[in-house]
Amino acid sequence: MPFTHLHVHTEYSLLDGSAKIKELISRTKELGMDSIAITDHGTMYGVIDFYKEAKKQGIKPIIGCEIYVAPRSRFDKEKQDANYFHLVLLAEDMEGYKNLIKLVSYGFIEGFYHKPRIDLELLKKYSKGLIALSACLAGPVAKTIREESYEKAKEIALEYEEILGKGNFYLELQDHGLKEQTHVNQNLIRMSKETGIPLVATNDIHYIYKDDNKAHEILLCIQTAKTLDDEDRMIYPGGEFYLKSPKEMYERFPYAKEALKNTCEIAKRCNVEFTFHELKLPEYDVPAGYTAKEYLRKLCFEGFSLRYPNANDELKDRLEYELSIIEQMGYVDYFLIVWDFIKYAKDNGIMVGPGRGSAAGSMVSYCLQITNIDPIKYQLLFERFLNPERVSMPDIDIDFCYERRQEVIDYVIKKYGEDRVAQIITFGTMSARAVIRDVGRAINMPYAEVDKVAKMIPTELGITIDRALEINSELKALYENDEEVHYLIDMSRRLEGLPRHSSTHAAGVVISKKPIMEYVPLNSNEGVITTQFPMTTLEELGLLKMDFLGLRTLTVIRNALEQIEANYNIKIDIDNIDFNCKEVYDLISVGKTEGVFQVESSGMRTFMKELQPRTFEDIIAGISLYRPGPMDFIPKYIKGKNKPEAIEYATDALEPILSTTYGCIVYQEQVMQIVRELSGYSLGRSDLVRRAMSKKKADVMAEERKNFIYGNGKDVPGCINKGIPEDIAEKIFDEMTDFAKYAFNKSHAAAYAVIAYHTAWLKAHYPIEFMAALMTSVMDNTDKLKEYIYACRDMGIEIISPDINEGIASFSVSNGKIRYGLAAIKNVGRAMISSIVEERNKNGKFISMTDFFERMDSGDLNKRSIESLIKAGAFDSLGGKRSQYIAVFKQIADNINDRRKKTLEGQINLFDFGQEDVIKEDILPDIEEYPPKVFLLMEKEVLGMYLTGHPLDEYEEELKKNSNASSFDFINHESEGKPSLVDGQVVRLGGMITAKSIKSTRKNQLMAFISLEDLYGSIEIIVFPNKYEEYQSYLNEDEIIFVKGRVALKEEEDGKLICEEIIPFDKIKNSREKYNGKLYLKIPASKDKIETIDELTEILKTSKGNIPVIIHIEATKETMKASESLWVDAKEDLLSKLNQLLGEGNVFLK
C-alpha cells in the first residue's frame, strides 16, 4: 500500500502542531513509509531540522509549506482581508525551493495581516518548480464550494492550474470524519472528472499518535489563552489529525485509490537536496592593487609591529601559521569584514569590548585590533577558535556600547546592502517548569497546586520532566499517587520542548554574498526583518553569522571616562591602564565590587574575599571557577594559591601548564595543552579531544584514552613513549575527563576579566564618576538604582537632589557629590529635559519658577511633569518650599500661557510693556513646608525611593539587629539571574506596612497581601487566612512590624514572603526577643572543611547560649548538629563574625 503524507504540521506550526520532528520521522519509518512532507503554517522554520532528521533515518524529506493566500491583493489590509485561504506548496527541485522561500518571505514582508499572506500575483511570479495542493476546508476551492458555488470553485481550480501548469495542481481530498468534508470531497471528485485536474488524498497531521489528541487540545488552549472548560475554545474535532498508517488511509479512501497513489508520484517528483558548510561569505571590497589575502596580510603585519615591537621569530611564525589556516579555510573576507566594522566603531567613538569567546585566542584578531588581549601573554590557543581539523565557522562575538550598537549594524547594512543583512530568529521553547504552568492553566487546575508541582522541578539547566521525576522522590510520589498531578505531568511531557514563540535574537546578525532571500526564508518580527532559520542552521548553510552585542558595562565605562575628562581634564586610555594596580586588587579582595563587571553578585563577592586576588590571572580564574561544577575545585585552588610550595604535579611536564592556576585544571585550553605536551597530539586534534570530553562522548573518550596513554602508531606518540609512566598517564587522563565537562574557555574568561578589571580600576580611582555612570545605566531599574545608591552611602558619596539649574538627564558629578539624574524622575521625558538644559545653557540659570515658565516653550512642558520635578526637589534651589511650588505652579503656568495667547491675538500691545515690567519674581503663599513624612512620600512617588531621608531612619539599628534578610535579597538580580535567597528558606525581616489588600478565598475566609517597606525597598507578604485571623490587629498601614516567613520564588520574578509569624516592633524595641529556633550554618564548597570547622568552633565558644547549631557542609552534603557545649546566644556580633567567615547567605536563624 504505497502512500506518502503530504500535509504535515510539525512542532514549528507554533502552538498548533505538536508533532516533534524526530518522533514524527521515526513513526513514519515504523509505519513502513519511505517519505514524508513538512508543510507548516505560513513558515519554513523547521525545514532544515526536518531534512537532516529524515536523511539521518533514511526517509525522503519533501519540503513544503501551507501558505496563506489573500482574498484580494497582499497589500490590501482591511477587515475583509483577514478572510484568507490556505494552499499547500511543495518544492519539486531547488528552483522550486528558492521560489517557495521568496513566497514565504514576501508573505511576511509585504503581505502580513493577521497572517503572512501572498496573492496570485506573487504566485504567478514564483510558481516554477512548485506543486500545489488545494489544501483543507480553508483552501480556495473547498471554501468556495462551501460558501459560494461549485461553478465558482471550478473556475478558481482552473485558475490555479493555469498559474502552476498542468500536472502541478492537485485537488486535495481530506476525511477527518467531518460532515463538510464529505460534501466537499464529492464535489472535488466531480471537478476532477470534469477538468482533468488530478486528485490527491491527505491527512491534515497536527500530532503523531491518535491518543495525542487531548494534549493537542491543551496546546490549542495555550495558544488561544482558553481552558478546556471554555465552550467556545478552538478545537480540531474528531481526533483524526494524527499520522495515519497507509492501511488506515486506504481504508478511509476506498473510493479514491488514484488519489492515494498520487501521493507517491508527487513524492518521486520532489527532490530537494541541501549542501552544508559551503561558504557564502560576502567579498570584502579591498583597495585597488590588492587581493583580499594580500590586504589582510598587510593589515596584520602593520598591527603586528605595533603589538609586538620587539618580536622574535617564534611570534612571527605564530602569525604566519594563523594566516595560513585562515587562507586555507577560506575565511580571509570574514576577518576583513569584522576588522572593517570594528574600525568604523572605534573611528566614530563607539566603545568596543576587548573581545569575547575563543576569538581572543587569535593573534590575527589581536593584530587587527578586533580583540585587545594578548594571546601569547595569557597562553590562549588559536585552535580553540579556528581548528583546521574541525569544520566549523569562526565565531567572533563583539561587544559594543549598548546605546550605540545599532549604529554599527546600520553601517553594515549600508555597506553590504539592506537585502544582504538581517537579524536572526530565535525560538523560546516550553521548558519543564513553564510547560507545567501552561498545561495547568489550560486544564483549569488551581494555581497553588500547579505552582507546587512546578517548584518541584529543579532549576538545573536543561532539566526535563523525566529527569526531575528521577531525582526528586517527592515529585515522583505525587505523580504516582495523585491522579490530577499524574494527568498534569503526562500532558506536560507530551508538549515539553515544543517551540512556543519566535523572537529576534538579541545580538545575531547574518551577512550574505547575495540577497539573503536567495538562501533562506525571511520573517518579520514586530517590524524587524529576521531569518526564519536560527543561528546554528545558518552556520550549517555556510552563511556568515556574528553577534553584535550591546553591553551596558561598556556604556558605563564610556560615560565614566567622559565625566573624568570633563572634571579633571584627564583623558584616560582605558585599554592601556596598569594591570598590576594594588588599589584594584584591594577593592576586589574586600568585596566592594557593586557595579564591577562579573564580580558584583553576593556569592562572587564572598568568593573574591576568600580568593584575595593579587594578579590578573587570579581574576580570570575566579570568573572561570565561580560556576556550578568548577566550584568544587575552589578549595584546592585557594589552598594552592596560599601554599604554592605544597602543590604537587603528577609529572614535571604539567608545571608550566598548570602553575598559573596553582595545580588545578581550570581551562579548556589547559586540557588541550596537556594532551599536546604530554602525549604529542597536534593542537587541532587536541581541540577535538577537548570537545569529546566536554560533550561526554563515551566511545570517542575510550579511543582517546588509549591514544593518550599508548599512542596510535601514527601521529600521536602517547605518554608512555614520551617517558610518562602508565599509571600516571591514567591518573592524568581521569583528572582531565573529570574536569573537562566543566572547564571554561580561558579566552572568554580573559576577555570578561579585562572588563572586570577596567570597571574595578575606575571604581578604585574615580569612584564618584564611576558610580554616577553606573547609576545612569540603570535609571529604568529602580531596585538596582536603590542598591547602587546605598552602595554610594557606604562609600561616603553623597547623592543630592535633582535640580533644573544644575542637573542633566543622567546622574552627574557636582563638587564631589552625585547629582540625581533628571531622566530618573517619573513622568519627566527626555525631550523636556533637553529643552530645559538647552535653554539654561543658552540664557543662564532660572531665577524663579515664573522665569522658568516664561523662558520655556509651553509645548515642551506639561503640568504632571512639573509636579514631579517639584516633588523630586528639582526646584528647591530657587529658594521656595516644595509646598509653595505645588500650591502655585499651575496658576503661574496658566497666567503666562494666557498672556502669550492674548499677545498672539493682538489683545495686548507689545509696546505697553518694557522688558523691566515683566515680573520674574515668584509670589508664593505663606504656608508651611510639608511634614517630613509627606515630604519623603513625595520623593518615593516620583523617584521610586526615598532620597533625602527614610521614614525608618530612627529605627535602623533595631531593624537591622532583628532581621536576617532584607528586601534586596528578594530581588531577581540581573547579574545573578535569581534572588539571593532559596525557595522555602525561613527568614525574618522588619519594616513598615505601606499598603494592604484584603481578599476573600473560595471558602469565604479573609487573607491579606501587604507591602512591607524596609530600609532598602519593599516586598510583598502573603498572609493566609489562619495567620490573618491571628495577626490582623497588627496589619495596619504605617505599623512597624517584624515578619517571620517562608521565601516563595517564581521564575524571573522577585521573591515574596509567606507569613508564619508577626511580631510588633514595640515588643522587641527595648529587649530583644529570645529566639527559640536553631542557628543554621553552611560551609560553602569554596572553604576547606577542616580549617573552617576549627575556626567555627572558636567563634561559637565566644557566645554560649541555648540555641542549637546545625552545620551543613556543601562540598560533601553532610549535615551535623554541634555539641551542646557549642550552642549559642545569637547576638549581633556573633552573627557578624559568622557572616564574615562563611559569607552572606550562609548564616540564618530558623
Buried (B, 14 or more C-beta within 10 A) or exposed (E): BBBBBBBBBBBBBBBBBBBBBEBBBBBBBEBEBBBBBBBBBBBBBBBBBBBBBBBEEEBBBBBBBBBBBBBBBBEBBEEEBEEBBBBBBBBBBBBBBBBBBBBBBBBBBBBBBEBBBBBBEBBEBBBBBBBBBBBBBBBBBBBBBBEEEBEEBBEBBBBBBEBBEEEBBBBBBBBBEBEEBEBBBBBBBEBBEEBEBBBBBBBBBBBBEEEBBBBBBBBBBBBBEBBBEBEEBEBBEEBBBBBBBBEBBBEBBEEBEBBBBBBBBBBEBBBBEBEEEEBBBBEBEBEEEEEBBEBBBEBBBEBBEEBBEEBEEEBEEBBBBBBEBBBEBEBBBBBBBBBBBBBBBEEEEBBBBBBBBBBBBBBBBBBBBBBBBBBBEBBBBBBBBBBBEEEEBBBBBBBBBBBBBEBBBEBBBEBBBEBBBBBBBBBEEBBBBBBBBBBBBBBEBEEEBBBEBBBBBBEEEEBBBEBBBEEBEEBBEBBEEBEBBEBBBBBBBBBBBBBBEBEBBEBBBBBBBEBBBBBBBBBBBEEEBBBBBBBEBBBBBBBBBBBBBBBBBBBBBBBBBEBBEEBEEEEBEBEEBEBEBEEBBBBBBEBBBBBBBBBBBBBBBBBBBBBBBBEBBBBBBBBBBBEEEBBBBBBBBBBBBEEEEEBEBBBEBBEEBBBBBBBBBBBBBBBBBBBBBBBBBBBBBBBBBBBBBBEEEEEBBEBBBEBBBBBBEEEBBBBBEBEBEEEBBBEBBEBBBEBBEBBBBBBBBBBBBBBBBBBBBBBBBBBBBBBBBBBBBBBEBBBBBBBBBBBBEEEEBEBBBBBBBBBBBBBBBBEEBBBBBBBBBBBBBEEBBBBBBEBBEEEEBBBBBBBBBBBBEEEBBBEEBBBBBBBBBBBBBBEBBBBBBBBBBEEBBEEBEEBBEEEEEEEBEEEEEEEEEEEBEBEBEEEEEBEEEEBBBBBBBBBBBBBEEBBBEEBEEBBBEBBBBBBBBBBBBEBBEBBBBEBEBBBBBBBBBBEBEEEEEEEEEBBBBBBBBBBBBBBBBBBBBEBBEEBBEBBEEEBBBBBBBBBBBBEEEBBBBBBBEBBBBEEBEEEEEEBEBBBBBBBBBBBBBEEBBEBBEEBBEEBEBEBBBBBBBBBEEEEEEBEEEBBBEBBEEBBEBBBEBBBBBBBBBB
